[in-house]
Amino acid sequence: MSLDLPPALVYLVGAGPGDPGLLTLKGRLALERAEVVLKDALVPEAFRAFNPRALWLEVGKRGYGEKTSQEEIHRLMAEHAGRGRVVVRLKGGDPMVFGRGGEEVLFLLEQGIPFVVVPGVSSATGVPSALGLPLTHRGMARGFSVLTGHDPFGLSADTLVFLMPLHQLPALKSVLLAHRPPHTPVALIGRGTWPNQAVALGRLEGLERLRAPDPALLVVGEVVGVLERLWPGTLGTQEAKDVGKD
């Protein structure tokens, strides 16, 4: 087994859900090798410490706020790689889970630019796991679906994980009530694994009243009851350091 990375001009690296300690070993190696880092806006600034000498460029993708177009990201990758610079495209979570990594792979392939994909811990699984919230649980949930708040589908799984849900909570509530009872437990998790992580627990019938900071994800299903047992009486938004502590 080797931790060495094959040579490439562009590395598509998953930064994980936010905590720099959850960056993979190969992801760190790629960052240390980089001369240019194209960083998603939702990747915490703390990641710069892995390579302060590189040129770091913010390339947006901040939900409903400021964005950098995908075409501009492609242009920047090609421009810097064309100059012989090692480029890391640093993406939150995993590059291939709602990260448009597939589009970037196809672009690099078409341009003949050597690339390597370094997987990351997806926020869809990593954030609930770090809280002790199982997405599958014997006798409770046999599977889960990962969806977006913009385009919900596949609502038949026992556990549903919605990425980017904050601006869609009322609409999601309306859709979900056609498939789930009003008392279904829900957890809205903001900035999961970050130092200022916040968790709001509630029921589907009050989904639109939950609050958490961006980036956030929503877990819907009976498995949320595990958190209710870990933190009895926990409702509303709390700082992570306070949740579940005596």
N, C-alpha and C positions, 0 to 999 in steps of 0.2 A: 504493500500500500504506500502511495506517495502523495505528499501534499503539494508537489510541484504543479504549477500551472503550465499548460502548453503555451508557446509563444503566440501572440495575437496582437493586432493593432487596436481592437475594440473588445472590451469585456463588458457584457451585460450582467450586472451584479445586483442580486437581491439584498437589500440592506436589513431585511427583517422588519418586525413591527415597530421598532423605535429604540429600544434599549441597545446601545452599541455593543453590549456584551453578547447579544444574540446574533451578531454578524458571524457568518461562518469563517472558519480558518482560511479557506480558499478565497472568500470575499476579501478578507484582510490582506492576503498576499496580493490580490489584484489591485487593491487600493494603494498599497505600498509601491507598486510598480508603476502607477499611473503618472503621467505628465499633465493630463487634463482630466478633470472630473466633471461630468454633466450631471448635476445633482437635482433630483426632484425636490420641490419646495417642501414636501412633507417629511423629508429625511432630516432628522435633527442636526443642528449645527455641530454637535459634539463629534460627529463623524470626521470632521476636518482634522481632528487630532491624529488620525491614522496616517495622514500625509499632508502636513502643512506647507510643504514646498510646491505642491502641484497647483496648477491653475484651476480654481473651482468656479464653475459657471452655474448659476441657478437657471433651471429650465422649466419652472412653473409646474402646472398640473395641480393647482390648489383648489380643487372642488369647484365652487361657484365664483371664485375670485380670479385673480390674475392668472393667465395661462400663457405658455409658449406653445405655438402650434407644433403638431407632430412633424410637419414638413421642415420647420426650422430646426428641430432636434436632429432630424436626418441630415440636414445641411451641415450642422456643426460637427456631427460625427465624421462625415465624409471630409470636411475641410481639414480638421486636425489630423485625422488618420492619413490623409493625403500628404501631409507634411512630415509623415513618419513619426508622429507623436503617439504614445500609448494612451488610449482613451478609456476611461471607465464611465459607463452609463449607469449611475447609481440610482436604483429604483426602490421605493418602499415595498416591503413584503417580499414576494417572489415575482420575478420579472414576467412570468407566464400566467399569473393569476390576476386578471383585470388590470394588467400593467402595460398593455399594448406591446409586450415583448415580441410577440409573433410578427407584428408589422416591422419592427426594427430588425429582426432576424432576416426577414425577406428582403428588406432594403439593402442590408449589408451583403447578402448573398448576390443580389442583382448587381451591386457595385463591385463585386470581387474583393471586398475588404475582409481580411481574416478576422474572425471573431470567436469568442468563447462565451458561453452562458454559464454563469455561476449561480445556482439556485439559492434562494433565501427562505427564511421562515415566513410563511404567509401570515399576515395579520388575522386572516380568517380562522386559523387554527392556533397560532401562537398566543394571541391575546387572551382568548378564553382559557387556554391551558395554563398560562401564567397565573391566572386567578384561581385555578383549581376547578374550573367549570368544564365538565366533560361534554363533548358534542355527541358522543355515543355512550350509552350506559345500559348494562344488562337489565332487561325487564322494563326499560323506560324509552330508549331511543336506539333503533337499529341502524340508523344512517343519518346523514345530514346533507344539505344542499348549500352551496355558496352562491349568493345572488347579489345584485346591486339594487340600491334604493331607486335607481333611475328606471330599471326595467325588470320588475319582479316576475319570475316564472318558476316553474318546477316546485310548486308549493306542497307537494305530497310527502316530502321527507319528514321524519319525526322531528328533526331539529333544523331550523333555518338560520343561516348566518347572512346578514345583509351588510355589505360594504357601502360606505358613502350614503347613509340613510337620513342624515339630519334634516334636509330640506323636504323630505318625502314622508315624514311620520304620519300626518293625517291621511294621506293617500294610501300608505301601507296599511294603516289600521283598517280602512274601509275594505281593502282587498282581502286582508287576512281574516276579518270577521266572517267572511263567506266560507272560510275553511276551518277556522279554529274557534273554540268557545271563548267568550269574553274574559274568562278568568285565567286564560293561558298565561303562564309567567313569561316575562320579558326582561332582558337586561340590556341597557344602553351603556356601552363602554367607550369612553373618550380618552384618547391618547394612551391607549393600552401599552403597558410596560415602560412608559415614560415616567420621569420623576413626579410629574403632576397628573398622573392617571386619575380618572374619576369614573365612578360606577353608579348608575341609577337603576334600581330594581323596581318593577311594578307589574301590572297586568295589562293584557292587550287592550282592555276597555279604556285604559288611561294612557295609552302609548304616546299621544301627542303632547302630553304634559311633562314627559321626561326630558331632562336637559343634561348635556355632556359636551365637552369641547371637541372640536375637530382636530385631527381625524378621528372618526368614530365608527363603531360597528354595532349592529343590533343582533342579539341572539333571541330567538323565539322558540319556546318549547318547554316541556316538562323538566328538562335537564337543568333549567335555571333554578329549579327548586333546590338543587345542591348548594348553590350560593346562599339561598335563603336559610339553609340549615347551617352553613358555615358562619353566617352573619345574621343571627336572628333579629328580626325587627328592622333590618336595614332597608330604608326606602329613601328615594331622593338621591342627589348627587353628593358624593363625599370624596375627599382626597384619599388616594390609595393607602397612604401611611396610616390613616385613621380607620379604614375599613377592616373589620374583622379583628381589630386589636382590642385588648382589655383596657 
